[in-house]
Amino acid sequence: MELPKSFLDHEINWRDFPQHTSPQREAVHVFKINIQEYDRQYSSYYGDLLTHQEFQKATEFKNQNDAKRYLASKFVSKNILAHFVSTPASEIVFKQIANKKPYIDEIEFNISHSANYLLIAVSSVEVGIDIELVKPDFNTELLLEHCFDQGERNFINRQSSKAHGFYYAWTRKEAILKATGEGLTDHLNELNCLTNQMIRNGITYRLQTAILDENYVWTLATSNPLFKTFYWNYNLK
């Protein structure tokens, strides 16, 4: 899919995260994890960090892939966040604020997963992230009128792939509403997210959208447009 160049600041350069350095706090860090590969390599270590309650919750998923995704998400997020806070990974406890947004003291973060990929955004300022696997056979017409305003609908309908256009616009809504902590609202069609910057609740947010492996669309929203963004592949090695 060809996205409008005005929406993409630059090509995404994913680098391996340096495990033994302290990441810059006055920045935005996006971590990319291949869930299937991560689970295969590190699932034997899950017991070192995950709680009995977290393992118990994993048994409640009917789909085994959903259970693996849940455990991998908890395990890797604790390892990543430990680089930014004074708490060891084994002692990190997730809390929840409004709309069930998870948080810990000292740092802002947000998590999104779809199919085989997990993305985690971390910063000292509010961040939101959303990734979606593009489903070409998804019937976008069912949601267009209720979720998008006329300008967004026009944008989606102009794309060579309406499915890609739909997820492009959808991830931008998800990311901004996750950053603000509002969660999905009943009036999504009143929230036009086609601009690179937008003001929500008096705060200016920057939106960046990109393609991952051709089949995924993802968007990052951050409340400090001046912060530099780093893109990391994350492994324990």
BADOLUM-957763 format. One line per field, with one value per residue (C-alpha): x, y, z; residue number from 1; residue in three letters. Coordinates in nm, 3 decimals, always signed. Layout:
N
px <- (X  ...)
py <- (Y  ...)
pz <- (Z  ...)
n <- (NUM  ...)
res <- (ALA  ...)
! end
This chain:
237
px <- (+0.000  +0.119  +0.062  +0.064  +0.425  +0.310  +0.215  +0.552  +0.842  +1.102  +1.164  +1.156  +1.500  +1.457  +1.778  +1.862  +1.813  +2.142  +2.065  +2.342  +2.286  +2.041  +1.788  +1.726  +1.422  +1.349  +1.256  +1.004  +1.106  +0.908  +0.989  +0.893  +0.855  +0.776  +0.555  +0.597  +0.975  +0.990  +0.769  +0.976  +1.305  +1.207  +0.891  +1.103  +1.196  +0.841  +0.828  +1.109  +0.891  +0.526  +0.290  +0.057  -0.235  -0.088  -0.039  -0.391  -0.536  -0.355  -0.549  -0.875  -0.806  -0.984  -0.729  -0.376  -0.221  -0.403  -0.263  +0.090  +0.045  -0.074  +0.218  +0.477  +0.332  +0.355  +0.704  +0.862  +0.696  +0.836  +1.183  +1.162  +1.018  +1.288  +1.536  +1.351  +1.261  +1.431  +1.225  +1.364  +1.161  +1.060  +0.901  +0.709  +0.335  +0.092  -0.185  -0.482  -0.622  -0.935  -1.054  -0.826  -0.512  -0.215  +0.052  +0.346  +0.515  +0.801  +0.732  +0.458  +0.401  +0.145  +0.111  -0.060  -0.058  -0.211  -0.160  +0.215  +0.346  +0.364  +0.458  +0.544  +0.589  +0.776  +0.843  +0.843  +0.534  +0.195  +0.211  -0.037  +0.025  -0.191  -0.106  -0.350  -0.311  -0.474  -0.756  -0.827  -1.169  -1.286  -1.612  -1.520  -1.860  -2.013  -1.805  -1.728  -2.028  -2.021  -1.646  -1.519  -1.616  -1.665  -1.301  -1.177  -1.428  -1.312  -0.952  -1.029  -1.232  -0.949  -0.699  -0.619  -0.675  -0.970  -0.872  -0.530  -0.691  -0.938  -0.672  -0.455  -0.730  -0.842  -0.498  -0.465  -0.790  -0.688  -0.341  -0.458  -0.734  -0.496  -0.246  -0.510  -0.644  -0.996  -1.026  -1.271  -1.564  -1.918  -1.847  -1.547  -1.680  -1.628  -1.254  -1.068  -0.717  -0.577  -0.345  +0.011  -0.059  -0.383  -0.497  -0.687  -0.787  -0.559  -0.250  -0.082  -0.014  +0.199  +0.077  +0.308  +0.177  +0.380  +0.362  +0.523  +0.597  +0.348  +0.053  +0.041  -0.043  +0.057  +0.039  +0.226  +0.080  +0.300  +0.229  +0.567  +0.607  +0.971  +1.088  +1.310  +1.174  +1.387  +1.271  +1.400  +1.396  +1.390  +1.559  +1.700  +2.038)
py <- (+0.000  +0.352  +0.587  +0.966  +1.081  +1.373  +1.128  +0.948  +1.144  +0.891  +0.525  +0.317  +0.190  -0.095  -0.156  -0.419  -0.281  -0.254  -0.446  -0.305  +0.067  +0.308  +0.430  +0.802  +0.898  +1.228  +1.042  +0.790  +0.425  +0.176  -0.193  -0.457  -0.822  -1.121  -1.311  -1.656  -1.636  -1.479  -1.747  -2.022  -1.880  -1.750  -1.924  -2.140  -1.818  -1.694  -1.843  -1.609  -1.300  -1.384  -1.421  -1.707  -1.480  -1.406  -1.775  -1.843  -1.575  -1.734  -2.058  -1.868  -1.801  -2.046  -1.993  -2.117  -1.842  -1.580  -1.736  -1.732  -1.371  -1.271  -1.438  -1.309  -0.958  -0.960  -1.109  -0.885  -0.566  -0.623  -0.678  -0.367  -0.138  -0.246  -0.056  +0.268  +0.243  +0.168  -0.149  -0.490  -0.672  -0.939  -0.676  -0.476  -0.480  -0.342  -0.115  +0.026  +0.375  +0.490  +0.264  -0.013  +0.154  -0.020  +0.188  +0.170  +0.448  +0.650  +0.596  +0.609  +0.314  +0.156  -0.188  -0.319  -0.655  -0.808  -1.160  -1.225  -0.881  -0.694  -0.325  -0.142  +0.237  +0.384  +0.748  +1.005  +1.160  +1.019  +0.768  +0.549  +0.280  +0.054  -0.216  -0.406  -0.696  -0.591  -0.826  -0.773  -0.941  -0.728  -0.547  -0.185  -0.054  -0.172  +0.075  +0.364  +0.584  +0.520  +0.553  +0.808  +1.158  +1.253  +1.353  +1.021  +0.826  +1.010  +0.927  +0.556  +0.532  +0.690  +0.418  +0.138  -0.094  +0.019  -0.232  -0.069  +0.275  +0.167  +0.030  +0.333  +0.564  +0.321  +0.282  +0.659  +0.684  +0.398  +0.540  +0.890  +0.765  +0.523  +0.806  +1.025  +0.735  +0.785  +0.454  +0.406  +0.645  +0.637  +0.928  +0.815  +0.987  +1.322  +1.258  +1.327  +1.187  +1.258  +1.539  +1.481  +1.679  +1.722  +1.875  +1.660  +1.783  +2.084  +1.872  +1.856  +1.502  +1.387  +1.094  +0.869  +0.582  +0.312  -0.030  -0.340  -0.647  -0.517  -0.679  -0.467  -0.100  +0.073  +0.422  +0.593  +0.892  +1.096  +1.410  +1.572  +1.633  +1.736  +1.408  +1.187  +0.838  +0.523  +0.196  -0.126  -0.498  -0.654  -0.978  -1.085  -1.172)
pz <- (+0.000  -0.076  +0.216  +0.174  +0.216  +0.430  +0.703  +0.716  +0.864  +0.750  +0.686  +1.004  +1.098  +1.345  +1.543  +1.803  +2.152  +2.348  +2.667  +2.883  +2.832  +2.994  +2.735  +2.696  +2.902  +2.724  +2.407  +2.274  +2.240  +2.031  +2.082  +1.826  +1.927  +1.708  +1.953  +1.800  +1.795  +2.140  +2.294  +2.134  +2.268  +2.611  +2.737  +2.971  +3.156  +3.208  +3.557  +3.668  +3.629  +3.591  +3.886  +3.966  +3.880  +3.536  +3.460  +3.585  +3.357  +3.060  +3.119  +3.071  +2.702  +2.474  +2.197  +2.272  +2.059  +2.267  +2.585  +2.441  +2.333  +2.680  +2.861  +2.615  +2.647  +3.026  +3.030  +2.768  +2.895  +3.245  +3.101  +2.885  +3.153  +3.399  +3.181  +3.255  +3.625  +3.954  +4.007  +3.901  +3.636  +3.887  +4.113  +3.853  +3.919  +3.665  +3.789  +3.600  +3.559  +3.375  +3.094  +3.220  +3.084  +3.250  +3.421  +3.658  +3.854  +3.701  +3.328  +3.065  +2.834  +2.606  +2.448  +2.137  +1.967  +1.659  +1.523  +1.553  +1.650  +1.978  +1.999  +2.320  +2.337  +2.634  +2.723  +3.001  +2.837  +2.740  +2.455  +2.273  +2.013  +1.801  +1.548  +1.330  +1.089  +0.763  +0.669  +0.298  +0.317  +0.611  +0.528  +0.604  +0.495  +0.822  +1.024  +0.791  +0.872  +1.247  +1.303  +1.051  +0.942  +0.577  +0.526  +0.661  +0.454  +0.143  +0.229  +0.278  -0.042  -0.245  -0.150  -0.392  -0.097  +0.114  +0.381  +0.422  +0.421  +0.686  +0.922  +0.858  +0.986  +1.257  +1.417  +1.437  +1.634  +1.864  +1.927  +2.019  +2.247  +2.417  +2.471  +2.635  +2.840  +2.705  +2.525  +2.239  +2.257  +2.121  +1.886  +1.686  +1.375  +1.550  +1.587  +1.261  +1.286  +0.941  +1.053  +1.173  +1.489  +1.677  +2.003  +2.250  +2.596  +2.552  +2.472  +2.132  +2.009  +1.717  +1.509  +1.307  +1.097  +0.921  +0.759  +0.912  +0.697  +0.437  +0.620  +0.936  +0.990  +1.312  +1.461  +1.743  +1.929  +2.161  +2.364  +2.300  +1.925  +1.976  +2.128  +1.913  +1.848  +1.862  +1.705  +1.861  +1.798  +2.143  +2.250  +2.585  +2.440)
n <- (1  2  3  4  5  6  7  8  9  10  11  12  13  14  15  16  17  18  19  20  21  22  23  24  25  26  27  28  29  30  31  32  33  34  35  36  37  38  39  40  41  42  43  44  45  46  47  48  49  50  51  52  53  54  55  56  57  58  59  60  61  62  63  64  65  66  67  68  69  70  71  72  73  74  75  76  77  78  79  80  81  82  83  84  85  86  87  88  89  90  91  92  93  94  95  96  97  98  99  100  101  102  103  104  105  106  107  108  109  110  111  112  113  114  115  116  117  118  119  120  121  122  123  124  125  126  127  128  129  130  131  132  133  134  135  136  137  138  139  140  141  142  143  144  145  146  147  148  149  150  151  152  153  154  155  156  157  158  159  160  161  162  163  164  165  166  167  168  169  170  171  172  173  174  175  176  177  178  179  180  181  182  183  184  185  186  187  188  189  190  191  192  193  194  195  196  197  198  199  200  201  202  203  204  205  206  207  208  209  210  211  212  213  214  215  216  217  218  219  220  221  222  223  224  225  226  227  228  229  230  231  232  233  234  235  236  237)
res <- (MET  GLU  LEU  PRO  LYS  SER  PHE  LEU  ASP  HIS  GLU  ILE  ASN  TRP  ARG  ASP  PHE  PRO  GLN  HIS  THR  SER  PRO  GLN  ARG  GLU  ALA  VAL  HIS  VAL  PHE  LYS  ILE  ASN  ILE  GLN  GLU  TYR  ASP  ARG  GLN  TYR  SER  SER  TYR  TYR  GLY  ASP  LEU  LEU  THR  HIS  GLN  GLU  PHE  GLN  LYS  ALA  THR  GLU  PHE  LYS  ASN  GLN  ASN  ASP  ALA  LYS  ARG  TYR  LEU  ALA  SER  LYS  PHE  VAL  SER  LYS  ASN  ILE  LEU  ALA  HIS  PHE  VAL  SER  THR  PRO  ALA  SER  GLU  ILE  VAL  PHE  LYS  GLN  ILE  ALA  ASN  LYS  LYS  PRO  TYR  ILE  ASP  GLU  ILE  GLU  PHE  ASN  ILE  SER  HIS  SER  ALA  ASN  TYR  LEU  LEU  ILE  ALA  VAL  SER  SER  VAL  GLU  VAL  GLY  ILE  ASP  ILE  GLU  LEU  VAL  LYS  PRO  ASP  PHE  ASN  THR  GLU  LEU  LEU  LEU  GLU  HIS  CYS  PHE  ASP  GLN  GLY  GLU  ARG  ASN  PHE  ILE  ASN  ARG  GLN  SER  SER  LYS  ALA  HIS  GLY  PHE  TYR  TYR  ALA  TRP  THR  ARG  LYS  GLU  ALA  ILE  LEU  LYS  ALA  THR  GLY  GLU  GLY  LEU  THR  ASP  HIS  LEU  ASN  GLU  LEU  ASN  CYS  LEU  THR  ASN  GLN  MET  ILE  ARG  ASN  GLY  ILE  THR  TYR  ARG  LEU  GLN  THR  ALA  ILE  LEU  ASP  GLU  ASN  TYR  VAL  TRP  THR  LEU  ALA  THR  SER  ASN  PRO  LEU  PHE  LYS  THR  PHE  TYR  TRP  ASN  TYR  ASN  LEU  LYS)
! end
